[in-house]
Amino acid sequence: MAVMLLFLAACTTNNSQNNQNVNENMEKEETPQAVEGRMNFGSRHALVTTPQPCVMIATWDKHHYPDVMMAAWAGQLDYTKIVISLSKHKTTDNLAETGAFTVSFADEHTVAESDYFGLVSGNDVPNKVAKVGFTITPSPNVDAPIINEYPLTLECRVVSFEDGMLIGEVVNQSADESILTDGKVDLTKLKPIVFDAAAVCYRALGNNVGQAWGEGKKFQ
Ligand SMILES: Cc1cc2nc3c(=O)[nH]c(=O)nc-3n(C[C@H](O)[C@H](O)[C@H](O)COP(=O)(O)O)c2cc1C
């Protein structure tokens, strides 16, 4: 959550009221005590809470063109909700119009396309989805496009968008057969990438190194 708040502060600097708040907070900030024996970065250094997911948010614009953007400041809020920290983009204008979006996951096969969607705004390149050769299917559940080349997609309704925090309710999750094993999503097939804020790069996921709610039992 700390990363989200820092990102929020960094990306709302167009707004003069927010600018003032950020400046006031920076003035109030105390110099932190150094933790002995470690490198101490304070709080103004780019925070490293990696890995962060690389989610791809797809929306319709007012002319019904599909738009998609990359977001790394994202997470799951509860069993059916997700949260994403967003500054102002064409995507946020679209969200205000439609109240809906889809979320897919950048993977090893789509690194360049996904990075492009984070580099370029739909305001400047209205057909950026088609520009990389991607195709779309309208979601049957929400007013948003599904990008066919991303094999795992959440269809979401906007619950709220306040102070740069988008909360969405997932109404359906769909997956291409190619990423399933025994009917379950298989991350070794999906091959999602994560954002490394320290090296400012994308990384592949590694091996399964232990059972969740399992490996720790030896200390019980
Ligand atoms: C690695 C990476 C991560 C990003 N994460 C976020 C994010 O979490 N929130 C955000 O508002 N923008 C984020 N962006 C920036 C948007 O993806 C970018 O501004 C995009 O062009 C917006 O597209 P749009 O104007 O068509 O909506 C990220 C970009 C990259 C490359």
The ligand as an SDF file (V2000), in Angstrom:
LIG
                    3D

 31 33  0  0  0  0  0  0  0  0999 V2000
    5.9950   -0.6100  -16.2080 C   0  0  0  0  0  0  0  0  0  0  0  0
    4.8770    0.4100  -16.2080 C   0  0  0  0  0  0  0  0  0  0  0  0
    4.0080    0.4670  -15.1340 C   0  0  0  0  0  0  0  0  0  0  0  0
    2.9860    1.4230  -15.0940 C   0  0  0  0  0  0  0  0  0  0  0  0
    2.1510    1.4360  -14.0090 N   0  0  0  0  0  0  0  0  0  0  0  0
    1.1840    2.3720  -13.9360 C   0  0  0  0  0  0  0  0  0  0  0  0
    0.3020    2.3800  -12.8270 C   0  0  0  0  0  0  0  0  0  0  0  0
    0.3300    1.5120  -11.9440 O   0  0  0  0  0  0  0  0  0  0  0  0
   -0.6130    3.3910  -12.7730 N   0  0  0  0  0  0  0  0  0  0  0  0
   -0.7170    4.3680  -13.7470 C   0  0  0  0  0  0  0  0  0  0  0  0
   -1.5560    5.2680  -13.6190 O   0  0  0  0  0  0  0  0  0  0  0  0
    0.0890    4.3350  -14.8430 N   0  0  0  0  0  0  0  0  0  0  0  0
    1.0200    3.3620  -14.9620 C   0  0  0  0  0  0  0  0  0  0  0  0
    1.8240    3.3130  -16.0740 N   0  0  0  0  0  0  0  0  0  0  0  0
    1.6640    4.3330  -17.1450 C   0  0  0  0  0  0  0  0  0  0  0  0
    0.5310    4.0490  -18.1590 C   0  0  0  0  0  0  0  0  0  0  0  0
    0.5190    2.6930  -18.5770 O   0  0  0  0  0  0  0  0  0  0  0  0
    0.7330    4.9500  -19.4110 C   0  0  0  0  0  0  0  0  0  0  0  0
    0.6900    6.3070  -19.0270 O   0  0  0  0  0  0  0  0  0  0  0  0
   -0.2380    4.6750  -20.5600 C   0  0  0  0  0  0  0  0  0  0  0  0
    0.2860    5.2580  -21.7330 O   0  0  0  0  0  0  0  0  0  0  0  0
   -1.6420    5.2200  -20.3570 C   0  0  0  0  0  0  0  0  0  0  0  0
   -2.3980    4.8940  -21.5050 O   0  0  0  0  0  0  0  0  0  0  0  0
   -3.7880    5.6140  -21.8790 P   0  0  0  0  0  0  0  0  0  0  0  0
   -3.5410    7.1140  -21.8480 O   0  0  0  0  0  0  0  0  0  0  0  0
   -4.0970    5.0950  -23.2570 O   0  0  0  0  0  0  0  0  0  0  0  0
   -4.7950    5.2100  -20.8490 O   0  0  0  0  0  0  0  0  0  0  0  0
    2.8230    2.3430  -16.1580 C   0  0  0  0  0  0  0  0  0  0  0  0
    3.6820    2.2600  -17.2750 C   0  0  0  0  0  0  0  0  0  0  0  0
    4.6880    1.2930  -17.3000 C   0  0  0  0  0  0  0  0  0  0  0  0
    5.5990    1.1920  -18.5180 C   0  0  0  0  0  0  0  0  0  0  0  0
  1  2  1  0
  2  3  1  0
  2 30  2  0
  3  4  2  0
  4  5  1  0
  4 28  1  0
  5  6  2  0
  6  7  1  0
  6 13  1  0
  7  8  2  0
  7  9  1  0
  9 10  1  0
 10 11  2  0
 10 12  1  0
 12 13  2  0
 13 14  1  0
 14 15  1  0
 14 28  1  0
 15 16  1  0
 16 17  1  0
 16 18  1  0
 18 19  1  0
 18 20  1  0
 20 21  1  0
 20 22  1  0
 22 23  1  0
 23 24  1  0
 24 25  2  0
 24 26  1  0
 24 27  1  0
 28 29  2  0
 29 30  1  0
 30 31  1  0
M  END
$$$$
